Each structure stands twice: as C-alpha cells, then as structure tokens.
Amino acid sequence: MTARAGKATQETLIRRLTEDWAKALRARDLDGMMANYAPDIQVFGIAPPLKYKGLEAHRKQWEQRFASLQGPIGYESRDLSISAADDMAFSHHLDRIIGTMKNGETMNSWVRVTVCYRKIDHEWKITHEHVSVPFDMETGKAALDLEP
C-alpha cells in the first residue's frame, strides 16, 4: 500500500467514526456516542467547566444534555476536514445540534469542533475534543446566531 493510499484509508476510518457518532447522537444512543472515546479523553466543551477529563465525565455531560432536551435531536455537520498519519489524526468541522429544550425553547446554533485521535490497540480513539462558539467582542456574549 502506498503512503497516499494508507492516508486515504485512515481518513476514511476517521470519517466513519464521525458518521457513527452523529447517528448515535440522533438516536440518543449514549453508548454508541461513547464507543470511540479514549478512557482519558480531555474535553474543552461549551458548557461549564472550562475542561474535564475522562470518559465518565464526558458521558455525564451528555446525560445532562439529553435530559435537558425533549423530542428528536437534529444534527448537521459541515466542512469536515481530516488529517491523518499512522497513529495520530485530527479533524475539524462546523456542527449544528437542533432540538427543543424541556422549557420549550429551541436550540439551534452552530459550533466549531476540533477532534484529536490516537490509535490505541490498533483502533482510532478520540483523545481530545474542543468545541467552541465565537463571541461578540463588544458585549462579551456568545454569538449563537451565526451561520456558515
């Protein structure tokens, strides 16, 4: 296999992980979402705290998010870019999660996502996830109404 073919294969595997995660999110399948995270995942999310570490902490964040939503969850991802080597990779993309909060408010905003992967026991695992939103420099408030 050439280096170019090997790189393409690794990128295809990462793309599949990303697609599987999205399917699990839409289905509210927490086990499916957590399947490809490393046990020591470090997350910089959009909800407090500033960072957290470990699969259980990440799972708890998603349990809380699911508990705050009612009905179906929509998800869209755009501009997925993947860079992969033999045992390290990263991706970045824009994501939108659409849903209805339990209080009736609609959640519909775009976020920026960067994900780092490492091969552990010959399988890609997510070792770091960074989700962010831009903010208005004058008001200091999150700019949740932007669209790609």
C-alpha positions, 0 to 999 in steps of 0.5 A: 500500500502506498503512503497516499493510499494508507492516508486515504484509508485512515481518513476514511476510518476517521470519517466513519467514526464521525458518521457513527457518532452523529447517528448515535447522537440522533438516536440518543444512543449514549453508548454508541456516542461513547464507543470511540472515546479514549478512557482519558479523553480531555474535553474543552466543551461549551458548557461549564467547566472550562475542561474535564477529563475522562470518559465518565465525565464526558458521558455525564455531560451528555446525560445532562444534555439529553435530559435537558432536551425533549423530542428528536435531536437534529444534527448537521455537520459541515466542512469536515476536514481530516488529517491523518498519519499512522497513529495520530489524526485530527479533524475539524468541522462546523456542527449544528445540534437542533432540538427543543429544550424541556422549557420549550425553547429551541436550540439551534446554533452552530459550533466549531469542533476540533477532534484529536485521535490516537490509535490505541490497540490498533483502533482510532480513539478520540483523545481530545475534543474542543468545541467552541462558539465565537463571541461578540467582542463588544458585549462579551456574549456568545454569538449563537446566531451565526451561520456558515 
